[in-house]
Amino acid sequence: MHKQLALALTIALLYSGQAIADTKSGSDSSKAKTNGADKTSKSSPSKAKKSPDKAKAKLVIPEQKMPRGFKEALTYQAMNVYDKAIPLYMKALQEDPQFISTYNNLAQCLFKRGQKGDKEKATQILAQSLKMDPNNVGCLYTKAIISESNKKYDEAEDAYRKILEVQPLNFRAVQNLSEMLFTIGKRKEARQVLVTVIAKDPPEEHKKIYEQALKNLDKAIKEKSKSKTG
């Protein structure tokens, strides 16, 4: 029955090479451009002389630059070369400890590399980032994935539900939470996740997937009930 639900909810658990924290509104990485340059727009001297009032009226907010090494680390992460990405992210973290995406991506790389102690380090790094930004969707998502892999389902569920408090239509959180709950036998809770998101009027393509998953889930629950009574 798990396979039936999975067919209706298919999506990769991790997206290597992406600064997942970008999904959080107002996150540092959403302000950073791909080249890491601080492209603060300024009025040209000639325009400023012609219309000083207009120039003063413009409020320019400088964009936060990517720390040195972040872009290169991102490239290595995209190629799954974690041994090269990890030290670059660590240097980027030293340069700018406030750049949340560095924490998230470093945790992802450690988790994906999977050497002894890597999961523990990833968990510690995420704990640091979530102290600074408790509602950061990217860090919460990575925490949920790691917790689920450690069979700490309560922690994973809590992280997924926090994501859905911030972004009620987050497709990956809905998918992973409902599938995890189904897998560990919490079928009614899994069903409620799907019912809740459908009621929030998600995008049509997502709605169709949720509705199909709900049908599969109801069928599984019905068959489970029959097997008990039979």
Residue pairs with C-beta under 8 A, 6 or more apart in sequence:
1 182
1 216
1 219
1 220
1 223
1 224
2 179
2 182
2 183
4 216
4 219
4 220
5 178
5 179
5 182
5 190
5 213
5 216
5 217
5 220
6 179
7 216
8 209
8 212
8 213
8 215
8 216
9 175
9 178
9 179
9 209
9 213
11 171
11 172
11 175
13 145
13 176
14 108
14 111
14 112
14 142
14 145
16 77
16 78
16 80
16 108
16 112
17 74
17 75
17 77
17 78
17 79
19 29
19 74
19 101
19 104
19 105
19 138
20 101
20 104
20 105
20 108
20 137
20 138
20 141
20 142
21 27
21 28
21 29
21 100
21 101
21 103
21 104
21 136
21 137
21 138
21 139
22 29
22 30
22 101
22 138
23 137
23 138
23 141
23 167
23 170
24 30
24 100
24 133
24 135
24 136
24 137
24 138
24 166
27 100
27 101
27 133
27 136
27 138
28 64
28 98
28 99
28 100
28 101
29 66
29 99
29 100
29 101
31 63
31 64
32 63
32 64
32 65
32 66
32 99
32 101
33 39
33 63
34 71
35 71
36 65
36 66
36 70
36 71
37 65
38 62
38 63
38 64
38 65
39 63
40 60
40 62
40 63
41 60
42 60
43 55
43 58
47 55
48 55
64 99
66 92
66 99
67 91
67 92
67 93
67 95
67 96
67 99
67 102
68 91
68 92
68 95
69 88
69 89
69 91
69 92
69 95
70 88
70 89
70 92
70 99
70 101
70 102
72 88
73 84
73 85
73 86
73 88
73 89
73 92
73 105
73 109
74 85
74 105
76 82
76 84
76 85
76 88
77 85
77 105
77 108
77 109
80 112
82 109
82 110
82 112
82 113
83 113
85 105
85 109
86 106
86 109
86 110
86 113
89 102
89 105
89 106
89 109
90 106
92 99
92 102
93 99
93 102
93 103
93 106
96 102
98 132
100 129
100 132
100 133
100 136
100 138
100 139
101 138
103 125
103 126
103 128
103 129
103 139
104 126
104 129
104 136
104 138
104 139
104 142
106 122
106 125
107 122
107 123
107 125
107 126
107 129
107 139
107 142
107 143
107 146
108 122
108 142
110 118
110 119
110 121
110 122
110 125
111 118
111 119
111 122
111 142
111 145
111 146
111 149
119 146
119 149
119 150
122 142
122 146
123 143
123 146
126 139
126 142
126 143
126 146
129 136
129 139
130 136
130 139
130 140
130 143
133 139
134 162
135 162
135 165
135 166
137 163
137 166
137 167
137 170
140 159
140 160
140 162
140 163
140 166
141 159
141 163
141 172
141 173
143 155
143 156
143 159
144 155
144 156
144 159
144 160
144 163
144 173
144 176
145 156
145 176
147 153
147 155
147 156
147 159
148 156
148 176
148 180
153 180
153 184
156 180
157 177
157 180
157 181
160 173
160 176
160 177
160 180
161 177
163 170
163 173
164 170
164 173
164 174
164 177
164 197
167 173
168 197
168 200
169 197
169 200
169 202
169 203
169 206
171 202
171 206
174 193
174 194
174 197
174 210
177 190
177 193
178 190
178 193
178 194
178 213
178 217
179 190
181 187
181 189
181 190
181 193
182 190
182 217
182 220
187 217
187 220
187 221
187 224
188 221
190 217
191 214
191 217
191 218
191 221
194 210
194 213
194 214
194 217
195 214
197 210
198 207
198 210
198 211
198 214
201 207
202 210
